[in-house]
């Protein structure tokens, strides 16, 4: 899921000054939580609250991967984009796995530069490498075309119960 130290080359992708890598504990100070608030309600977490959740998610290993994109050349390192992959283990398909892409958000100042496409494609690649037979995500109707560019096709209807 995450790391407190540099990841292997397989987990990190660099294109120019933008690096896509796994979430690190230090990303709390790089604006990770405030970036998520551009997607949905996300009250700030203290450093200790962030560390506790980070540790909890890291315990899931490669079944919970959070990627971030940052401009490593910027004076102040800030997270510009993020996305998550959760791997669900099933009884179906001979004990197959399904990848769920969640929490994809690009900072408002960095949209239109292909960061989201790169993050989503990397998450799909990780799901394929993990042996998932499909990857699914939920999105709003206005994002259908965007996710089609990422290789997704519309299938079924999503329904939810909120608490």
N, C-alpha and C positions, 0 to 999 in steps of 0.2 A: 504494500500500500504506500508506504511512506518511508522516509529515510532521515537519519540525522547526519549521514555522511554521503559523499558523492556516490552516485549510482554507476552501475556498469554502463558501458557504451551502448548496450542493447536497450537500456531503459531511457537513454538520453538522446535527443535529436537536436542538432544545431543547424540553423540556416541563417547565415550572416550573424547578426548580433542577437537574434532571438533563439533562446534555448527552450526546448520543451523537455521537461523532466518530471520526476515524481515529486510530490509534495514533501517538503522538509519542515522540521519543527520551526526553523527560523522564519518560515514564510508567514507566520503570524505577524511579525514585524514588517513584512513586505506588503501588507495590505490584502492578504488572502480573504479574510472575513468581510472586509468592506467591499471587495469585488463581488462576493456572493450576494451582498445586499442589493446589487444591481439586478439580480435575478428574482429574489423573493425576500420576504421578511427574514432578516438575519441580524439580530441584536449582537453587538460586539461581545466577544468573549475575553475574559482576562487571560493572561499568559498561562496561568495554571489550569484554567478551564480548557483552553486550547490544547495544552500538553496532555491533559487527561483524555480528551476525545481522540487526539492523534495516536496515543498509545493504544487505546481501545480498538481503533480501526486498523492500526498496524498489526495487531494480533491476528487479523484475518489473512495476512500474507498477500499473495497474489490474487485472492478472491475479492479484494477491494483495492482498486488502483485509482489514485487521484493524481492527475497530471496538471501541471501548471506551465504557463509560458511566461518567460520574463526576458526583458532586454538586458543582457549581461553587460552591454556597453554603457548603459545609462549610469549617471553619477549616483542616483538613488535607485537601488534595485527594487522594482515594484512588480508585482504579479499583474500581468496584462490579460490573461485568459486562464480558464480552468475547465476541466471536465472529469467525470468520474465513471469508472467501470466497476460494476458489481457482478460477480460471477455466481449464478444460481446453480446449485447442483440438484439434478432431478432424477427421478426414477424412470421417466420417459426416455425413449430412445436409448435403451440399454444403459441407463445411468449417465445420460448426456448432461451437457452444461449449456446454459443460456447466458449471454452477456446482456446486462442492462446498462445503457448509457444514461447518465443522470447529470444534473447540475452543470450544464455547459453554459458558460457566460464569458463574454468578451468585454473588457473595459470599454466604456462609451468612447473614449479617446483613441482606441486602437481598432475599432471596427472597420471592416472593409479592406483589411490587409491580408486576409486569408488565414489568420490565426485559428479561428474556430474550425475551419476545414482541416487544418493540420492536426489540431488536438483530437477531433473526432476520428479522423482517419487513423491516427496512432492508437486510439482506444480500440477501434475495430481490429487493427492488426494484433494488438495484445490479446483480444478475445479469440482471434483465430489461432494464435500461438498457444493459447490455453486449452484449445480443443473444443471451443463452443460451436454448436451446430447452427446458432443464429445469434444475432445481436438485435435488440429492440430498444426503442426509446419512445417517450411520449413528448409531444410538442403541441403548440398552439397552431390553429389552422394557417395563420399568416407565416409560419416557419416551414410549411410543407415543402416549398420549392427549395429552400436552403438545404434541408436535410436530403432532398432528392439529389442535390449536387454532391452530397457526401456519400451517395450510393444507396440510400434507404428508399424503400417503396412503401406506399400506404397500404396497410392491411388491418382490417378489423376496426373495432370501435373501442376507445378507452372509456372506462367509467370509474368513478371514485366515490369514496365516502370520506368526508373530512371530519375531524374532531376538533 
